[in-house]
Amino acid sequence: MRGTDQRPSSPRITPVFRESASLGAVIIWTTFLSTATLILRPDRLFTADFLFGDHGVNLLVADTILTGGKLYEDVAYPYGWMPAYLYAGAAGLFGNGA
């Protein structure tokens, strides 16, 4: 073929790859910030306010779910069903306490 220059095409970044990479970067960044908060500012988390403030409801809800109670039937939780069951799963694996 005369006059045609066949160059190998460069790989294109698809929108799905770009979205996945962006989501991965956000997850890594939030994990870093959470870990930094735990390490650098334990006084913000490991206090009596954790048990008696709004965060104490997480312990109560997880305990209720782990002992066979039903969400919205035995205990109220204002933040939706997914965080309640995710925290209950983590509490079941690692323990439910401060």
WOTABEL-V29025 format. One record per helix or strand. SS is the DSSP state (A for helix, B for strand). FROM is the first residue (numbers start at 0). TO is the last residue. If there is no record, write none. Layout:
BEGIN
ss;from;to
SS;FROM;TO
SS;FROM;TO
END
This chain:
BEGIN
ss;from;to
A;14;39
A;41;43
A;47;51
A;55;65
B;70;70
B;74;74
A;80;93
END
